[in-house]
Amino acid sequence: MNEIIVDSSLNQTRVALMEDRELVEIYVEREDNKRTVGNIYKGRVTNVLPGMQAAFVDIGLEKNAFLYVKDAIPAHMLEDSDVSSKDISIRDVVKNGQEIIVQVMKEPIGTKGARVTTHLTLPGRYLVLMPYVDYIGVSRRIGAEKERERLRGVVEEIKPKNIGVIARTAAEGKEKKELKEDLKFLLKLWQKIDKERHLGFAPRIVYRDLDLLQRTVRDMFTNDIDRFLINDKEKYKYIVDFVDLLSPHLKSRVEYFQSDVDIFDYFQIESMIKNALSRKVWLRSGGYIVIDQTEALTAIDVNTGKYVGSTDLEDTVLKTNIEAAKEIAKQLRLRDIGGIIIVDFIDMGNKEAEKEVLNILEKAIAKDRTKTNILGITQLGLLEMTRKKVRQRIDSILQKKCSNCNGTGKVLSEYTVIHHIEKEVRKIVHHTNAEAVLFEVNPAVVSTLKEENNHFISELEKETNLKIFIKGSELVHNDAIHIRSVGKLDKVQGLLPI
């Protein structure tokens, strides 16, 4: 059973896609992280970089957007010509100060600004409109050649000249009338955008894509979804009207969740989200995978863990890798991991077993709506794959870097902190005439000092002729040192607990 569960609250909307009561995709939209992909802007070129074959464009966001030459070349420059994008310089396409219309194709991620293109696309329910090219396409997910040819023929009949149209996966099995209505809506939308782009000065937004709820109905609520639940009465009514407009036959599947129980708690989604943020993911057999994410790539390690098998080592390894392959495909969708992905499966030493695991991984990944390529196994026995990076990973939306460890996941050991205390003591002795000092540290540091029977402090006092007091506090981070007082002995002692 496939379900879409929506949790609508005052400051955010969360959408969960469930397959057989398992969370496979989660989307979060807040006021501070509203999606920009699909938005169309009137921007101004601020810097042309021939060495990178790209340009920076001010579109009004915090960071300037990045425009590659292949995303900037107008279609007419390549028509009836053997010239490729590699033969054209970015300086021949855009100039500093030039106003251009661009569409965001990749969200700003980390320190990078949004990636934009001048090749605009407008997605509808069944079709995608491309106003600047004359082209007909059919989604690769539609496998039946007969259906592909039928859709190509229908699109050719209904589309205007010099306009590109792609039939989306949802177009499969749809009649000409439904496709024509969708195209009519997209053409009206383009007329409005075309008029708007000539108005006002850059940078400004020309068209804002649908919000999360609307995109969910448009892109995810298909015949494969058995139920659509939402916990907000007003938004429920709006969704029913929106579905009635796009897919009337699905209207009966939309339900209002009326309960005092939190909708995500009721379906145990909160605990699933918590697991999606964990570094280690346990498999049902007792094995586990470890997911380490960096800015450049994601590394996934497969381990047998508690699973010891029942036949032989080869069988144990194969079963663990098969289970891990299915889980990895699920985790890529759930965490929305993009970019380069390296998987270290347990060494199988058997080409047939390797092929079986890869086939299972490919089959599991087929459910993913984001483009993913499995490149094969390297000489080191590592699986290479890539997944299109479009938006921020779910962990970067729900979490932030620890202010103490700065995102490393590690803090200084107690012995390192004790060494820092010694350095601070020597600085105080060198630069002041103080008689005593009071340090406030984490209780773990105090425990370590006590294990040393306070020899360290007594020896340091004897060497520096400075009275040293150490006070433990849960409010002090593990690797921090707070100097509470430095000066006369009686003054420092007055701050100690009685």
KOLTI-161464 format. One line per 2 residues: number of its first residue (from 1); their letters; for each residue x, y, z of C-alpha. Coordinates in steps of 0.001 Angstrom, whole numbers, plus 500000, padded with zeros to 6 digits. Layout:
% residues N
NUM) a) X/Y/Z  ...;
//
This chain:
% residues 498
1) mn) 500000/500000/500000  501382/503404/498966;
3) ei) 500397/506494/500938  501195/510197/501098;
5) iv) 501026/511559/504657  501060/515348/505144;
7) ds) 501786/517071/508443  500826/520741/508184;
9) sl) 501753/522978/511113  502157/526715/511736;
11) nq) 505749/527060/510543  506315/524102/508227;
13) tr) 504784/521488/505947  506141/517940/505891;
15) va) 505259/515357/503260  506044/511656/503761;
17) lm) 505831/509067/500998  505118/505617/502475;
19) ed) 505448/502235/500772  503960/499361/502792;
21) re) 504145/501508/505969  507850/502203/505382;
23) lv) 509056/505799/504934  510858/506116/501571;
25) ei) 510825/509883/500921  510429/512905/503184;
27) yv) 510067/516556/502137  510103/519585/504424;
29) er) 509230/523159/503483  509569/526096/505858;
31) ed) 509504/529842/505367  513305/529921/505774;
33) nk) 514051/527143/503274  511437/527472/500545;
35) rt) 512413/525639/497395  513817/527695/494516;
37) vg) 514169/524925/491890  511776/525689/489050;
39) ni) 511570/529405/489849  512257/531768/486932;
41) yk) 514188/534996/487543  515205/538069/485631;
43) gr) 518873/538250/486549  521921/540361/485796;
45) vt) 525293/538894/484799  527843/540069/487382;
47) nv) 530975/538209/486305  531959/536243/483204;
49) lp) 534651/533603/483793  536135/532315/480496;
51) gm) 538545/530032/482399  535576/528186/483922;
53) qa) 533276/528569/480886  530652/529998/483233;
55) af) 529176/533200/484586  527769/534432/487882;
57) vd) 524260/535868/487761  522589/538021/490409;
59) ig) 519006/536751/490737  518281/538366/494107;
61) le) 519245/535451/496342  521898/535530/499092;
63) kn) 524555/534081/496756  524916/534730/493031;
65) af) 523747/531905/490785  526119/529879/488589;
67) ly) 525475/529601/484832  527494/527061/482784;
69) vk) 528098/527759/479101  526045/524719/477986;
71) da) 523097/526068/479995  523513/529545/478492;
73) ip) 523786/528789/474766  520543/529666/472923;
75) ah) 519168/526800/470831  519501/528761/467567;
77) ml) 523305/528977/468003  523564/525194/467663;
79) ed) 520872/524627/465025  521984/523425/461570;
81) sd) 525587/523464/462698  528359/521075/463657;
83) vs) 529399/523418/466466  529165/521984/469979;
85) sk) 529063/523767/473338  532812/523059/473690;
87) di) 533506/525291/470676  531628/528291/472087;
89) si) 533130/530644/474680  530951/531939/477510;
91) rd) 532034/535453/476409  530209/534901/473104;
93) vv) 526985/534109/474942  526677/536580/477842;
95) kn) 528285/539902/478822  528848/541611/482163;
97) gq) 525797/543687/483140  523497/541861/480714;
99) ei) 519953/541099/481880  518892/537505/481207;
101) iv) 516000/535200/482046  517115/532084/483945;
103) qv) 515495/529173/485757  516896/527500/488877;
105) mk) 517792/523851/488193  519701/523117/491413;
107) ep) 519177/524563/494901  521930/526542/496659;
109) ig) 523823/523891/498641  526386/524688/501328;
111) tk) 528728/527429/500103  527537/527132/496492;
113) ga) 524885/529332/494931  522014/528032/492829;
115) rv) 522744/526566/489406  520628/528163/486687;
117) tt) 519844/527660/483006  518421/529786/480199;
119) hl) 516661/526686/478796  513298/527095/480497;
121) tl) 510958/524166/481223  507428/524278/482636;
123) pg) 506175/520959/484082  502486/520167/484084;
125) ry) 500605/517093/485244  501303/515025/482143;
127) lv) 503542/517191/479970  506605/519431/480201;
129) lm) 506666/522571/478039  509970/523826/476593;
131) py) 509215/527234/475040  512586/527811/473317;
133) vd) 513037/524547/471360  511110/522547/468790;
135) yi) 511258/519051/470264  509142/516019/471176;
137) gv) 510180/513646/473945  508766/510800/476045;
139) sr) 509800/509869/479585  512319/507018/479721;
141) ri) 510291/505449/482518  507608/504554/479994;
143) ga) 509084/501266/478786  506479/499935/476309;
145) ek) 507568/501000/472814  503986/500951/471501;
147) er) 502868/503405/474213  505894/505613/473575;
149) er) 505035/505840/469887  501367/506571/470669;
151) lr) 502284/509428/473010  504790/510811/470524;
153) gv) 502069/510858/467883  499532/512574/470171;
155) ve) 502035/515238/471231  502955/515879/467600;
157) ei) 499266/516473/466817  498528/518910/469651;
159) kp) 501728/520922/470096  502219/524315/468387;
161) kn) 505150/524898/466027  508527/525888/467483;
163) ig) 507561/524646/470945  509047/521638/472709;
165) vi) 506935/519129/474668  507915/516074/476713;
167) ar) 505381/513472/477844  505936/512726/481556;
169) ta) 505622/509279/483148  502128/510213/484369;
171) ae) 501050/510608/480719  501115/506835/480207;
173) gk) 497667/505636/479173  496175/509147/479051;
175) ek) 493854/510168/476238  494443/513013/473791;
177) ke) 491835/515194/475519  493634/515061/478889;
179) lk) 497011/515829/477329  495514/518687/475326;
181) ed) 494017/520257/478471  497371/520025/480244;
183) lk) 499152/521646/477295  496538/524410/477144;
185) fl) 497213/525242/480805  500999/525291/480223;
187) lk) 500711/527541/477163  498616/530040/479151;
189) lw) 501210/529942/481922  504011/530588/479431;
191) qk) 502140/533563/477931  501896/535066/481403;
193) id) 505613/534456/482099  506613/535820/478670;
195) ke) 504730/539026/479400  506103/539312/482951;
197) rh) 509751/538889/481910  509694/542161/479970;
199) lg) 508579/544142/483023  510746/545594/485807;
201) fa) 514478/545584/486403  516785/542750/487398;
203) pr) 517129/541059/489784  513512/540016/490275;
205) iv) 511425/536869/490317  509303/536307/487220;
207) yr) 507621/533016/488134  507493/531074/491381;
209) dl) 506998/527322/491089  504237/525575/493023;
211) dl) 504586/525127/496786  505297/521730/498362;
213) lq) 501642/520669/498637  500863/521608/495043;
215) rt) 504009/519877/493738  503120/516779/495740;
217) vr) 499719/516580/494055  501187/517325/490622;
219) dm) 504243/515056/490732  503575/512317/493290;
221) ft) 499825/511770/493572  499322/509233/490785;
223) nd) 497306/506034/490324  499997/504197/492326;
225) id) 499026/506108/495502  496223/504431/497459;
227) rf) 495640/507187/500014  496496/510875/500591;
229) li) 496086/511998/504218  496459/515528/505639;
231) nd) 495836/516874/509144  494775/520425/508176;
233) ke) 491068/520980/507398  491534/524083/505228;
235) ky) 494403/522599/503243  492451/519363/502875;
237) ky) 489657/521296/501124  492215/523058/498926;
239) iv) 493873/519756/497941  490505/518216/497060;
241) df) 489796/521157/494728  493288/520983/493240;
243) vd) 493029/517217/492654  489558/517727/491148;
245) ll) 491194/520087/488648  494148/517816/487778;
247) sp) 492941/514237/488341  489262/514037/489319;
249) hl) 489337/510225/489531  491770/510447/492485;
251) ks) 489624/512817/494565  488081/510014/496636;
253) rv) 491536/508956/497842  492154/512262/499647;
255) ey) 491279/512015/503369  491255/514433/506285;
257) fq) 493066/513032/509319  490927/514127/512287;
259) sd) 492543/513031/515515  494114/514402/518692;
261) vd) 497122/512203/517976  499977/513730/515953;
263) if) 499710/512347/512416  503431/511529/512116;
265) dy) 503434/509824/515523  500358/507800/514559;
267) fq) 502143/506361/511522  505466/506125/513435;
269) ie) 507077/508483/510920  508907/510526/513577;
271) sm) 510944/507490/514635  511664/506690/510971;
273) ik) 512941/510241/510418  515172/509861/513464;
275) na) 516615/506671/511964  517172/508531/508679;
277) ls) 519524/510881/510512  521601/508069/512017;
279) rk) 525046/507210/510699  524491/503487/511262;
281) vw) 521471/501684/509761  520708/498168/511022;
283) lr) 519519/495461/508635  516875/492920/509666;
285) sg) 519382/490083/509513  521650/491754/512086;
287) gy) 524069/493250/509588  524339/497013/509141;
289) iv) 525460/499781/506818  527391/502920/507795;
291) id) 526750/506128/505829  529398/508871/505911;
293) qt) 528624/512023/503977  531128/514682/502902;
295) ea) 530770/517656/500586  532449/515762/497729;
297) lt) 530971/512273/498058  529068/509785/500194;
299) ai) 530742/506564/501384  528617/503574/502400;
301) dv) 530181/500607/504185  528432/497214/504512;
303) nt) 529100/494958/507533  527788/491558/508655;
305) gk) 527441/492810/512257  525516/490310/514404;
307) yv) 524547/488146/511419  526509/484875/511381;
309) gs) 524440/483001/508796  523473/479347/508846;
311) td) 525202/477744/505851  528692/479053/505097;
313) le) 530656/482325/504879  529918/482824/501192;
315) dt) 526174/482509/501771  526323/484878/504786;
317) vl) 528176/487523/502769  525800/487257/499802;
319) kt) 522654/487524/501940  524052/490536/503821;
321) ni) 525019/492294/500579  521598/491635/499020;
323) ea) 519800/493045/502043  522219/495991/502116;
325) ak) 521622/496720/498397  517873/497082/498989;
327) ei) 518448/499256/502064  520991/501465/500272;
329) ak) 518509/502204/497463  515923/503135/500104;
331) ql) 518350/505329/502076  519429/507259/498963;
333) rl) 515797/508255/498377  515001/508874/502021;
335) rd) 518043/511046/502754  518039/512528/499231;
337) ig) 521754/511810/498863  523212/513214/495645;
339) gi) 526554/513417/493867  529212/510692/493903;
341) ii) 528387/507604/495974  530902/504864/496825;
343) vd) 529655/501578/498298  531996/499097/499960;
345) fi) 530089/495817/499851  531560/492862/501721;
347) dm) 534044/491156/499381  532265/488304/497617;
349) gn) 535099/486908/495495  532481/485578/493089;
351) ke) 531471/487346/489852  528046/485689/489773;
353) ae) 527304/486865/493315  528501/490395/492413;
355) ke) 526197/490416/489392  523235/489276/491500;
357) vl) 523786/492048/494062  524110/494689/491306;
359) ni) 520900/493481/489630  519013/493734/492928;
361) le) 520413/497230/493515  519381/498346/490010;
363) ka) 515876/496936/490501  515507/498716/493872;
365) ia) 516777/501999/492436  514252/501832/489579;
367) kd) 511629/503184/492025  513680/506368/492519;
369) rt) 512342/509388/490612  515775/511065/490789;
371) kt) 518213/510083/488030  520768/507548/489318;
373) ni) 523599/505846/487421  525386/502687/488583;
375) lg) 528866/502818/487060  530152/499415/488197;
377) it) 532741/497956/490554  536291/499327/490562;
379) ql) 539548/497361/490787  539481/498038/494525;
381) gl) 536125/496257/494770  534152/499460/495416;
383) le) 530841/500167/493710  530686/503574/492027;
385) mt) 527409/505340/491378  526045/508847/490938;
387) rk) 522696/510393/491837  521499/513756/490609;
389) kv) 521927/516433/493259  518959/518815/493109;
391) rq) 518211/519937/496656  519658/519903/500146;
393) ri) 519952/516556/501908  517315/515935/504559;
395) ds) 519909/516034/507350  521002/519549/506369;
397) il) 517362/520707/506595  516534/519050/509926;
399) qk) 519924/519470/511600  522681/522044/511962;
401) kc) 526354/521799/512823  527212/521342/516492;
403) sn) 528560/524671/517781  531065/522761/519885;
405) cn) 532571/520209/517482  531814/522265/514306;
407) gt) 530295/519309/512556  533218/516913/512998;
409) gk) 531278/514718/515422  534251/514697/517778;
411) vl) 535428/516740/520771  538777/516983/522519;
413) se) 539683/514192/524917  539874/514906/528664;
415) yt) 543672/514562/528565  543887/517196/525801;
417) vi) 541754/519563/527903  544033/518932/530917;
419) hh) 547015/519827/528735  545254/523087/527806;
421) ie) 544762/523819/531525  548516/523494/532020;
423) ke) 549183/525923/529163  546689/528439/530607;
425) vr) 548324/528178/534041  551746/528900/532577;
427) ki) 550367/531927/530690  548809/533298/533899;
429) vh) 552067/532856/535832  554051/534501/533040;
431) ht) 551764/537512/532539  550306/538186/536043;
433) na) 551134/538228/539739  548073/536137/540605;
435) ea) 548057/533876/543660  545258/531554/542488;
437) vl) 543056/530631/539549  539645/528927/539301;
439) fe) 538895/526807/536194  535407/525586/535298;
441) vn) 535385/522450/533140  533127/519566/532171;
443) pa) 532668/516942/534977  534343/514329/532731;
445) vv) 537604/516304/532996  537272/516454/536803;
447) st) 536767/512666/536884  539921/512124/534844;
449) lk) 541902/514381/537193  540646/512423/540198;
451) ee) 541732/509173/538548  545217/510682/538458;
453) nn) 544894/511216/542262  545375/514941/541689;
455) hf) 549121/514454/541220  548939/516561/538078;
457) is) 547441/519591/539868  549695/519340/542917;
459) el) 552811/519032/540773  551717/521963/538605;
461) ek) 551031/524082/541719  554448/523235/543148;
463) et) 556192/524109/539877  554350/527398/539238;
465) nl) 553705/528526/542813  550046/529159/541842;
467) ki) 547025/527743/543704  544788/525922/541177;
469) fi) 541093/525170/541754  539040/523001/539346;
471) kg) 535239/523092/539390  533004/520768/537345;
473) se) 529896/522034/535558  527478/520281/533198;
475) lv) 527019/523629/531437  530602/523550/530153;
477) hn) 531189/521652/526902  533477/518625/526935;
479) da) 536419/520384/525308  535982/523863/526825;
481) ih) 537820/525630/529673  536288/528601/531481;
483) ir) 538564/530748/533667  536152/531959/536341;
485) sv) 538595/533968/538459  542274/534945/538621;
487) gk) 543889/536931/541420  544195/536914/545229;
489) ld) 543776/533564/546967  540911/534677/549242;
491) kv) 539034/536213/546312  539253/533013/544249;
493) qg) 538368/530813/547239  535262/532951/547805;
495) ll) 533820/531677/544525  534120/528014/545474;
497) pi) 531040/526100/546661  530854/525590/550441;
//
